[in-house]
Amino acid sequence: MHFNIYLDDQTGQRLTEAAQQAGENRNAVIRRAVQEWLARRHQPQWPAAVLSHTGSPDMPPFEAGRTDLAPALDDPLA
């Protein structure tokens, strides 16, 4: 499949230089960038290490501090 994209001169020059430094052509760099972007779109926002974290045993539960909070206002927007 073929696409045309339009880049401003500065971005185009930076792409050309980066592709040359990587020993690739611009199309290959753009193709890889799009593939990586599409792959990231379907991954959870948080890394697996964060999602699987169950907490530290010596840390009190988050809700333990709720009693220290000021009482809620009846209607703060009224």
N, C-alpha and C positions, 0 to 999 in steps of 0.2 A: 504494500500500500504506500502511496506517495502523498506527502503533505508539503505545503509551502508554509514557512514561518517567516515573519519579518522581525528583525532585531534592530535596535538602534546601533549606530556605528560603534560606540564604545563597547557595548555588550558583544557585538559581532567580533570585534578585534580581540577582546578578552577570550572569547570562545576559541578563536583561531590559535591564539598563543597557547592556551591550555591544551588543546588537542595536539599541537606540535610537541609540547613538552611531554605529553603522555605517549607520543609515537602513534597517534591514531588520527583519523580524519574527523571532521566536525560531525558528520552524520552518525558515526559510531558513538561519539560522546553524547550527542543528543538522544540517540536511541537508548543508551544505558541510563541516562538521567530519567527519561520517561518511564522506563521499566522499573527503576528503583522507586520513583514517586508512586506508581501504581501499586507496587508491592506494599509500600508503607500505608497506603490508604486503607487497606484491609486488615491491618494489624491493630491490636488494642493500643490505646493511647499510652498506657503504662507498660513498662517492661515486665516480663514474667516474674522477675525477682521481686518487684514491688507488689504485684498482684498476689503472689504466694506468701508474702510476709504476714506472719501471725502475731507479731508484736514481741515485746521483750517481757519476760516473766517478772522482772523487778519493777516494771512501770505500772502505775495504777491505771485502771480502766478510764477511758475518756469521760464517761458519765460520772465518775466519782467526784469531779469538781463542780457538778451542777448545783449543789447546795450552796456553794459560795457565790453564785451569781445573784445579782439584784433581781427582785421580782419583776415580772413583765408588766408593762404599762397596759392599761385597759385597751386603748386603741391609739398607738403612736401616730397614726395618720389623721386622726379626727381633729 
